[in-house]
Amino acid sequence: MFKISPEKNVVKDLRKNEGAIETKEIIKIEKIEICYFCHKKFDMNKDDLSHYKYGKFPMCGYCSEFYGFYTD
């Protein structure tokens, strides 16, 4: 009978987890929000100036650029 030591299982698990983490970083999930100012739907994860104002109010890229002098 062969016994596999726990150390080898941990190494295999870490390799599987690293691969899963890499694929999650590549795929960006679409997060649809409604802008607090203009009430238009937009993707929060898109690479633009969209952000959460004061940590809870979603702000689209257009409004973020237009109201840029009001940054917190």
C-alpha positions as MATLAB code, in Angstrom:
seq = 'MFKISPEKNVVKDLRKNEGAIETKEIIKIEKIEICYFCHKKFDMNKDDLSHYKYGKFPMCGYCSEFYGFYTD';
ca = [
       0.000    0.000    0.000;
       1.195    3.500   -0.813;
       0.615    6.418    1.482;
       0.639    9.982    0.257;
       2.037   12.413    2.751;
      -0.101   15.477    3.589;
       2.696   17.759    2.406;
       2.340   16.557   -1.195;
      -1.422   17.097   -1.109;
      -0.903   20.658    0.098;
       1.468   21.372   -2.788;
      -1.052   20.027   -5.294;
      -3.847   22.062   -3.728;
      -1.796   25.248   -3.859;
      -1.111   24.741   -7.559;
      -4.804   24.261   -8.251;
      -5.700   27.369   -6.240;
      -3.106   29.493   -8.002;
      -4.576   28.536  -11.365;
      -8.065   29.404  -10.153;
      -6.881   32.776   -8.866;
      -5.184   33.577  -12.177;
      -8.316   32.848  -14.177;
     -10.433   35.014  -11.854;
      -8.077   37.935  -12.372;
      -8.345   37.665  -16.145;
     -12.146   37.453  -16.253;
     -13.851   40.607  -15.008;
     -17.424   40.184  -13.879;
     -19.840   42.799  -15.154;
     -21.252   44.828  -12.261;
     -24.169   46.977  -13.377;
     -24.930   50.032  -11.234;
     -27.161   53.085  -11.655;
     -25.395   56.450  -11.452;
     -26.401   58.529   -8.458;
     -26.313   61.772  -10.474;
     -27.586   61.005  -14.010;
     -29.474   57.740  -13.260;
     -27.970   55.852  -16.213;
     -26.924   52.197  -16.008;
     -23.179   51.548  -16.328;
     -20.582   48.833  -15.673;
     -18.649   49.581  -12.483;
     -15.790   47.207  -13.395;
     -15.106   48.928  -16.719;
     -11.714   50.638  -16.927;
     -12.816   54.258  -16.707;
     -13.293   56.881  -13.995;
     -16.374   55.239  -12.453;
     -16.193   54.900   -8.691;
     -18.218   55.012   -5.479;
     -18.579   58.543   -4.102;
     -18.061   58.512   -0.323;
     -17.891   54.724   -0.518;
     -21.603   54.117   -1.209;
     -22.930   56.294   -4.076;
     -22.112   54.861   -7.561;
     -20.867   57.428  -10.041;
     -20.424   56.704  -13.771;
     -17.319   57.641  -15.743;
     -18.994   60.600  -17.471;
     -20.208   62.174  -14.216;
     -16.873   61.447  -12.548;
     -15.117   63.365  -15.294;
     -17.678   66.194  -15.359;
     -17.765   66.617  -11.555;
     -14.043   65.882  -11.236;
     -13.353   68.943   -9.113;
     -15.616   67.482   -6.395;
     -13.346   64.510   -5.680;
     -13.286   63.339   -2.092;
];
